[in-house]
């Protein structure tokens, strides 16, 4: 399983529309609106990196009003 956070920047005035569209996407476990450099953050879980790439490029970045994304992939480490 791959866990990632995606930071999203939207066009001015499109925050509400983008937020509504994000909440409809399956696989996003959290969606939050932010204030500052980024407008939103989503947490997502996918089965592998290929699915993550497809979701970010094919679904999130194609939402009208999304101007950029930054994906942070979480690494899992097992304690000895």
Order of alpha helices (4+ residues) and beta strands (2+ residues): beta-alpha-beta-beta-alpha-beta
